[in-house]
Each structure stands twice: as C-alpha cells, then as structure tokens.
Amino acid sequence: MEQTYRLNLTPLQVEVLLDTTRGFVDNKKLLHVPTANGELAGLPLTEAALSWLLDRYREANEEKGEVLVTLCSADVKNTAVTITYSSQQKTLAYDVNLAEFDEQ
C-alpha cells in the first residue's frame, strides 16, 4: 500500500515542526500536518528529516514550497518514508516502524 501526501509548507512551519519534534523524549510521535487539500495527516517525520527539509528551503530561498511525503510498506514491520522537495527534486528516504510511533 502506498500513500502520498502533498504538503505546502513555509520554512517557519517546518521550524515549528522541528522544534516540536525536538521536544519529544523519543522522537517517535506522529506529527499532524495540514495537506494541500486541507486535511490533516499524521506523518512519521523525524528530527533528521525535518532538518533536511529545512536545509532544502534555505538552499532554494523559497517562502513556500511543495513537499511530497510518500509512505509505503517496506517489509512486514517497517514503512518506507520518502520525502521529496519538489522544486529541487531532491529526496530523502528512511524506514520507520509505525507501531513505535504514538499519536501526538
């Protein structure tokens, strides 16, 4: 199963998400992020992933950018997370065990 979420975030929003993630003891909470179509999606975005994303915004010097977050089954226990910063077509991929992530 594959699910892609389209996000339109500002660098400030990414910074707030990053600060929120840093406040978690184990960095394993689903972050509820507004999608481009107005829904909220609980996504397993890690501190490292958000730092990477913030760096992409700074490189592009953009006020707002489109980000695609794709979740798909990697194996029985893990989910593959792929983050694509659309304007640069740069991607970051990592695996998580969603069972370890709590709702925020």
C-alpha positions, 0 to 999 in steps of 0.5 A, a space after each residue: 500500500 502506498 500513500 502520498 501526501 502533498 504538503 505546502 509548507 513555509 520554512 517557519 512551519 517546518 521550524 515549528 515542526 522541528 522544534 516540536 519534534 525536538 521536544 519529544 523524549 523519543 522522537 517517535 510521535 506522529 506529527 499532524 500536518 495540514 495537506 494541500 487539500 486541507 486535511 490533516 495527516 499524521 506523518 512519521 517525520 523525524 528530527 533528521 528529516 525535518 532538518 533536511 527539509 529545512 536545509 532544502 528551503 534555505 538552499 532554494 530561498 523559497 517562502 513556500 514550497 511543495 513537499 511530497 511525503 510518500 509512505 509505503 510498506 517496506 517489509 512486514 514491520 517497517 514503512 518506507 518514508 520518502 520525502 521529496 522537495 519538489 522544486 529541487 527534486 531532491 529526496 530523502 528516504 528512511 524506514 520507520 516502524 509505525 507501531 513505535 510511533 504514538 499519536 501526538 
